[in-house]
Amino acid sequence: MQKRLNRYAREYGLKNINPHALRRGFAKSLLEKGANLTDISRALGHSDLSVTTKYLYLDKNEVAENLRRFL
């Protein structure tokens, strides 16, 4: 997979493209579109929500702000 990504990066002038970045981008996109954190965690194969939270670089303030919409 990495070899193919490297080829595409050269062909299209992409930077910092790797499988991890694609997974993070996929997860962040789901979150921004309103997907449930539990579902994202399952989609990524994480066994614990805390792993998903760290993976998405969510800080406490961001989570609190998102939750205020439901109050």
C-alpha positions as CSV (number, residue, x, y, z in Angstrom):
1,M,0.0,0.0,0.0
2,Q,2.8,2.4,0.9
3,K,4.5,1.9,-2.5
4,R,1.2,2.8,-4.3
5,L,0.7,5.8,-2.1
6,N,4.3,6.9,-2.8
7,R,3.6,6.6,-6.6
8,Y,0.4,8.7,-6.3
9,A,2.2,11.3,-4.2
10,R,4.9,11.7,-6.9
11,E,2.4,11.6,-9.7
12,Y,0.0,14.2,-8.2
13,G,2.5,16.2,-6.1
14,L,1.0,15.1,-2.7
15,K,2.8,15.6,0.6
16,N,2.6,13.6,3.8
17,I,0.5,10.9,2.4
18,N,0.6,7.6,4.3
19,P,-1.9,5.0,5.5
20,H,-2.0,6.5,9.0
21,A,-2.9,9.9,7.6
22,L,-5.6,8.4,5.5
23,R,-7.1,6.7,8.5
24,R,-7.0,9.8,10.6
25,G,-8.5,11.8,7.7
26,F,-11.3,9.3,7.3
27,A,-12.1,9.4,11.1
28,K,-12.0,13.2,11.3
29,S,-14.3,13.4,8.3
30,L,-16.8,11.1,9.9
31,L,-16.6,13.1,13.1
32,E,-17.1,16.4,11.3
33,K,-20.2,15.0,9.5
34,G,-21.7,14.1,12.8
35,A,-20.8,10.4,13.2
36,N,-21.0,8.9,16.7
37,L,-17.6,8.5,18.4
38,T,-18.5,4.9,19.3
39,D,-19.2,4.1,15.6
40,I,-15.9,5.7,14.5
41,S,-14.1,3.7,17.1
42,R,-15.6,0.5,15.9
43,A,-14.8,1.4,12.2
44,L,-11.2,2.0,13.1
45,G,-11.0,-1.3,15.1
46,H,-10.2,0.5,18.4
47,S,-11.0,-1.5,21.6
48,D,-11.4,1.6,23.7
49,L,-12.9,5.1,23.1
50,S,-9.9,6.7,24.8
51,V,-7.7,5.5,21.9
52,T,-10.1,7.0,19.4
53,T,-10.2,10.3,21.3
54,K,-6.4,10.4,21.3
55,Y,-6.3,9.3,17.6
56,L,-8.5,12.2,16.6
57,Y,-6.5,14.6,18.9
58,L,-9.7,15.7,20.6
59,D,-9.1,17.8,23.7
60,K,-11.5,18.2,26.6
61,N,-12.5,21.7,25.5
62,E,-13.4,20.5,22.0
63,V,-15.5,17.6,23.4
64,A,-17.2,19.9,25.9
65,E,-18.1,22.4,23.2
66,N,-19.5,19.7,21.0
67,L,-21.7,18.4,23.9
68,R,-23.1,21.8,24.6
69,R,-25.2,21.5,21.4
70,F,-27.2,18.9,23.2
71,L,-28.0,20.8,26.3
